[in-house]
Amino acid sequence: MVAKRIFSIFIIFIFIFLISSKVFAAPLDQTDMAALNGWAFWLPTSGCSSGNSSSLQTLTPGFGAPDGLDYPNLDPTAMANAINSYISSKYPNSEMKGLGATIVADGQHSNVNPFIIVAIAQNESSLALPTEYNIINGNNAFGRMATSSQPNFPGAGQSSRVLWYKWSSIKASVDYTAPENQNIVGGGDEGSYLRFEYGKILDTNNYYILGTTYDRDQKSSQYGSGLKATVDSLVSLAQGGNSSSTSSTSVQTTNSSTGSCVGTVNCNANASTSSLSQVRQQVVCQAQNQLSIWESQPGYVASGSNSFSYAQSGYLDYSENIKEEWCADFVSWIYNQANYPLSTNGNWRVSSVAEIEAIGKQNGNFHWHNVSSGYIPKPGDIAVHGNQHVNLVVAVNNNQVTLIGGDQGVNVNYPGGSVVSEYTDNYLYNGSDNITGYVSPD
């Protein structure tokens, strides 16, 4: 009897030892901690390219209210477009420009309304204003503090004793696929952090409690009101793109780093483009989608000279697998996706800058950019830069045009770029800019 009792105690001891070894020998990862806190860690519905969180065709609407705090029942593409449009119009210098698709994917992954991620960044850093201390030192747009065991940097001034969470880039802060965000207890990316830290509050859709809890220092009700106002603005933009009166065209997109992620994306009118013709709306949408895909790729550098060179395949979908200078290929590809091919000879691709200008002149749609012309460009126009380069107008504000093009890069002379990128230029003729004219679709 004594022997049996000793044997039973020994078995119990071994069982306890095994359990304690499993629990304490290795730290719990984020999914384990999430399970202990009673919430399910959301995963994307599918994926065709690891690390490309901007593949909106893999995302689906959620079940939350559009202005709630959980992932909402809104079209993912409409949400991404709304975020990009809002950031570009409100904060043209924002470091978060073009990250709409990544933010939406982050929201679905963690069951968080992506608009609340944007709203917090607006409250905390004017949407990642480049001059903010936390942006310069840690790409932290969310006023998020850190523990000593998390990636961190010290605060300044009155916050010198505070540690702030540090990311390698603004994109990484909202990209759940980033390697640095894996297995971080408490959540690496902002969406995962919000779900981990404030999950029960999110499920109540209570902006007041979220605001006063997140804004630990001030505990002000105005914080929550500010969050709600931003979310409401973004919902309005997204719903404008989903209304029954707007058109929707299903078009092909490409993963521009490998060409392996081809699917369909719906381009809908939104508040910023609803006054334009359908062709112009489609051109703007397609250009913005391609820019977002390129910016989401590992190693993307906007200056262009050292990424996605001819040795890589990022641009070959635009050029029909021909290795050449591809700015005209990109423009004609976008127009073809908008169901308005530039060429009428049976092949959509136009590979020559001079040929694009000639097509515009032949159709009576070429407008010189000079002191006597007085032509004001519109989104959807093709900007012609002499015989060297073409790109697409996607916005016109305060005497400036925002241009998206392929085979270019910021501060890279034409030709010689190697990415899809965006920049602004003065559209008023001043004798020194390099835009010589515009080709319009109508």
N, C-alpha and C positions, 0 to 999 in steps of 0.2 A: 504494500500500500504506500509506504514511504517512497519507494522507488518510483512508483507511478506518479506520485505527486511531484517529486523532483523533476521527472521527465516532462510533466505538463508545464511546470514553471519554466523549464528550459525552452520548450517550444514557444511559449508566450514571449519569453525574452528575445528569442531569435526573430519572431514576427515583429515585435516592436522595433528591434534593431533595424530590420530591413525597411520598415516604413520610415523610420526616422532618417535612415541613410538616404532614402529616395528624396525625402522632403528637404533635408538640410544640406546634403552634399552638393547639390546643384541649385542655383538660384531659379526661382520661378520665372518663366518667360511671360511676355505680355498676355498671351492667350490664356495661360493658366491663371494669372491674376484676374483677368476679365471674368473667367468662369467663377472664381471665388466671389466676385462682386456681383454676380447675378445678371450679367449681360452677355449676349452672344456677339462674338466678333464677326462683323460682316466682311464678306469677301466678294470681289467682283464676280459677275455671273459667268464670265469666261474671259479668255485672253489669248491673243495670237502673237504677242511679242512681249517678253518679260521686260519690265521696266518702262513700258510705254503706257503710262496711265492716261494718256490723252486719247486712247482709242475709244471714242464715244459710242461707236457701234456696239461695244460690248456692254454698255450700261443700260439700265432700264429705269423707268419712273419708280418712285418709292410709294409708300402708303401714308406719309405724313401730310399735314395741311401745307399748302404752299408757303404760308407765313409762319409755320410752326418751327420747332427746333430740331425735329427729326428729319431724315432725308425725305424730301417732299414728292408728291405725285405730280411732277412736272417733267417735260421732255428734257433729257440731259443736254442735248445740243442747244436747245433754247436757253438753258441755264448758263452754259459755257459762254454762249454769245452775249448774254445779258451781262455777265461778269466782265468780259473783255471790253464791251462797249462802255459800261459804267466806269471802269477804271481809267480807260483812255480819255473819257470826257471830263471826269472829275479831277484826276491826278495824272496828267500827261507825263510827269517825271517818275511815276511809280515804278519801283523795281518788280512789281507784280504784274505788269502788263503782259498779256498773252498767256497767262497761266490759268485761264478759265477752265479748260478741259481737265487739267491736273487737279484743280480744286474740287471740281464736281466728282471726279473719281475718288478723291480723298473723302468727300462727304458720304458717298455711297458705301465705301469700305467700312466706315465707322458708324453708319446710320446717323449722320449729322447733316443738317441743312447746310449746303456749301455757302449759302448767302450769309450765314452767321459767322463763318470763318472770315469772309470778306469784311463784315461789319466790325468784328473785333480788331482786325488789322487797321481799319479806318480810324477807329477810336484810339488805338494805341500808338500808331506810327504814321498817320496820314497815308495809309496803304504803302508802307515801306518807302518812305521818303529817303532818298539817298544820303541826306545830310544828318539823319537821326543817329545818335550815338549807338543805339542798339543794332541798327542796320549796319553801320560801319564795322562794328566790332564782333557781331555775331549773327548777322542776317536774321535777327529776331524782330519780326513785325508785330508780335502778339503780346508784348509785355509779359512774357512767360518767365517765371523764375525757375531756378534749377537747384538741385541738391549737389553736394560735392562729388557724388559718384556719377553724375550726369555730365554731358558736355556742357561747359559753362565758360563765362567770362565775368570779370568783376564789374560792378556798377561804378558810376562816377558821382562826385559831389555828395549830396545827401544819401545817395543810394550806394555809397562805396562799400558798405558791408553786405550788400546783396549780391548774390550770384544769379546771373541771367542765363537762360538756356541758349546754347550756341549751335547753329547749323552751318554747314559748309556753303550753302547758297540759299537764296530766297525760295527757289523751286523745291529744294530738299525739305524745307519747312512744311510744305503742303503735299509732299509726294510720299505716300505710304510705301512705295516700292524702293525708295532710296536705301542703299545698304546701311547707311548710318542710323536709319530708323528701325532696324530690325532688333527684336528682343530687348527693347527698352522698357523697363518696368515703369508704368505710368504713361506710356505712349510716346513714341518718337515724333511723328508728324503731328500737326496741330489737330487734325480731325480725331486721331486716336487718343490724343491727350484730352480733348473735350469729352469724348465718350467715357474715358476712364475716370476722369476727375469729377465730371458734372453730369454723369449719365442719368441719374434720377431726376435732376432738375430739367434736363433736356426733355425727358418724357412728360413733364408737366406743362411744357410750352410756356413757362412763366419767365418772361423777359426781366421782370423786376428782380426776382430772386437770382437769376443768372448774373445780371448786371452787378448787383450789390455783392455777390460772392466772388465774381471774377475780379472786380475792381476792389481789391482788398483794402487799399489805402483810403479811398474816399467814401466808400459805402454809399454812393449817391444813387438816387433813383433816376437821375438824368442819364446815367450810363446805360441802363436798360432801355430807356426811351430812345436814346441815340441808336442803339443796336436795332430796335424795332423799325425805326424810320428808314435805316439803310436797307434792311431786309424787304420792307414794303416797296421801296424804289426798285429793287432788283426783281421782285416778283412781278411788278408792273411791266418791266422790260421783257421778262421771260414770257409772260402771258400774252403780251402783244405779239410775240412771235408764234404763239400757238392758237391764236384766234381763228375762227372759221373763215374769216374774210381774207386771210393771208394765204399766199401760195406756198406749196411745198414741193420741191423737186428732189428726188432721190438720185444722188450722184456718187461716182466712184472716188475714193480717197486712197492715198498711198502712205505706207510707212516709209518715209524718205531715207531711212538709213539702210534698209535691207530690201525694200520692195516686197516684203513677205506678208504684210498685214493689209490686204486690200478688202474693203467692205463698203458699206453705204452709209452716208450721213445725210440727214435732212437739213436743208438750208431754208429757213423760214424768214420772212420779213420781221424786223424788230423795230422798236421805236426810233432808232437812229437812222434807219434806211427805208422806212415805210413810205416815204414820199418819192422814192426813186422808182424807176421802171423795174420790171421783174428781172430783166437781164442785168441791170446794174446791181440789184440786190444780190443776185446769184454770184456775180463776179466778186463782190466784196466778201461775201460769206466764204466762198471757196478759197480766196487768198488768205483770209484769216485762219481758216482751218489748216491749210498747209503750213503756215507760219507756226501755228501751235504745235503741229506734229514735229516739225524740225526742232523747235526749241525744247521739246521734251526728250530729245535723244541724248544719251550719254556722250559727253565730250563736245557738245555744241558750243561754238564760240562765235558770237555775233560779228566779230571783226572779220571772220571768214577766211583769212589767208592760210590758216593752218588746220582746217577741219573740213571733212567731206570733199576731198580733192578728187581729181579725175580717177585716181586709183580706186576710189570707193564708188558704190553704186547708188548713192542717195538720189541723184538727179536723173537717172536713166529712164524712169517712167515718163518723164516729161519729154525726153528727146528720142523716144522709141529705140532705146538702147544704143544710141550713137554717142560716142564720146566727142563732145564739142562744146564750145561756149554756148550756154543754154538759157540765157535770159529771155530770148524770143520764144524758145521752146516752152518755157514756163508760162509766159503770158498766153500763148495760143492754147496750151493745155487747160489753163483756167477758163478761158472763153469757151472751149469745147465742153467742159464740165457744166458750164452755165447754159448749155444747149444753144450756143450762138457761135459756131465755129467761124474763125476769121477767114479761112480759105474756103473757096467754093469749088476747088478742083478735085474733090473726092477724098482728100486727106486733110485732117484738121490741123496738122502741125505746120507752123511757119517758123523756120529756123533762122531767118535773117531780119535784122533790125530794119534795114532798108525796105524789105518787102512788106513789113507791117506798116511802115509809113506810106508806102505806095498803095496798099489796100485802102488805107484811110482816105488818101487823096482821090482814088478812083471812085469811092462811094460818096465823096463830098463830105466826109466826116473828119477831115484833118484840120486842126486849128493851130495856126502858128502862135508861138509864145513870144510875142514882142510888144513893143510899146504901143503900136497902132492896132493890134488885134483886139485887146480888151476882153478876150475870152476868159471866163472864169471856169476852171475845171470842176467836174463833179465826180463823186465816188463812182468807180466803174470805168473811168477813162484810162487809156494807156498813155503814160508819159514817155515821150521820146527824147533821148539825150543824144542829139547829133546822130552819127551813124555808129555809135558805140554801144548803146544800152537802151533797154526799155524796161519799164516796170508799171505797177498798177496803183492808181489813186484809190485809197480806201476811206479817206476822210478829208474834209476841207474845213479848217477852222482858223480864224484870226490871221488871214492872209497866208496861211501855210497849208501845204498838202502833206498828208501822211501817205507814204509809198511803201508797198510790199513788192519785192521782186526776187527772182532767182538769179544765181550766179553773181551775187553781190554781197557786200558786207559793209558795215559802218566803217568809215575812214579807209575804205579800199577803193582805189581808182578803178574805173571801168576800162576794159574788162579785167578780169582777174579775181573776182570774188569766187566763193565756192559754197555759199549757203543761201537759203531763203531767209531774208531778214527784212526789218522795217526801219524807216527813218523818216524825218520830216524835211521839207524844203520850202522855200518861199515861192509862192505861185505868182506874185506880182513881178512883172519884168523889171529887172534892175541892171541889165547889161552884164552881170557877172555870174549869174547862175547858169547851169548847164542843161536846163530843160529847153529844148528848141520847139516843142509842139506837143499836142495831144491828139490822140485818135479816140473818138467817142463812138459808142455803139448805136447811138440814135441822134 
